[in-house]
Amino acid sequence: MQDLHKALADIDAIKKQVARGTQFRGYGPVTIAFTGLLSLLAAFAQSQWLDNPREQLTAFFIIWVGTAVLSAALIGTETVTRSRRLHSELADEMIYAAIEQLIPVGVAGALLTFVLLRFAPDSLWLMPGLWQILFSLGIFASCRFLPRALFVAGAWYLASGLVCIALAAAGHAWSPWLMGIPFGIGQLMMAGILHYSLGGTDGED
């Protein structure tokens, strides 16, 4: 019985190793592109509904955190279904490996937002740029099992985050387009890279 448990543990370890060395195909280009359009739609909604985001922080965070949660839910749902279809027996290991790269970024973003809200509300204008920089780190961390060309998308988010902070400091803080344009272009860029790197209408061929 002990030998059986050891054999099963060895098989599990091998599956995890193979999963970490296999290109992940769970992210669908169409859904990624749709989240980019959602970002542009959220920016338009902010421009129409919020006259002074600095004084309407609750509404501002509802729009953007809501957009992020909806986007994550759409991507996550498709990732699970695509992975089970394309990676079959390795799906669970590959999904876990993908999530493992993004959890630190998500936790850091949530904690950073909370700390600024609670202790430094006057610095909240930094958040759009900081969110983009954190997102870039998640992409860089994921590049080892995704198409290498996604490094370009990571570089985009890093650069856009830095430019966003500079523009906000120069008097454009709270502009909806400091979020909408970077995430809109960035997600469409990622969708295009996935489409051409993985092949097929939705990256499945």
C-alpha positions, 0 to 999 in steps of 0.5 A: 500500500505504501508503494502504491501511495508513493507511485501515485504521488510520483505520477502527480508530481510528473503531471505537475511538472509536465503541466508547468512545461506545457504552453497554456491554451486556456485563455481565449482571444475573443473573451480577452478582447471583450474585456478590453471593450468592457474597459472602454465601456466603463471609461465611457460610463465614468465620463457620463455619470461621474462629474467629480470622481475625486468626490465620488470614490464609491461610484468610481470603485464600483465602476472599475472594481466591478469591471475587473470582477466581471472580466475576471469571472468571464476569463476564469469561466472560459479558462476552465472550460477551454482547459478541460477541452484542450488540455484534458487530463492536465487541465487541473494542473495547468489551471492551478499553475495559471492561477498561481502566477496571478494570485500574488498580483491580485492580493497585492492590488487588493491590499494596496487599494485598501491601505490607500483607501483607509490610510492615504485617501489623498493618494488614491489618484495613483491607483489607476497607474499602480493597477496597470503596473501590477497587472504588467507584473502578472503578465510577466510572471505568466509568460513562462507558460504563455506565448512569449510575445505576451511580453510586449503586452506586459511592457505596454501595461508597465509603460502605460502605468508609469505614463498614467501616474505622470499624467495624473500628477500633471493635472489629469488625475481621475480621467476615465481614459487613464484606465479605459485606453490602457486596458482597452488597448492592452487587452485587445493587444493580448487577444491579437497575440493569443490569436496569432500565437495559438492559431485558429479563430479562437486560438484552438486549432 
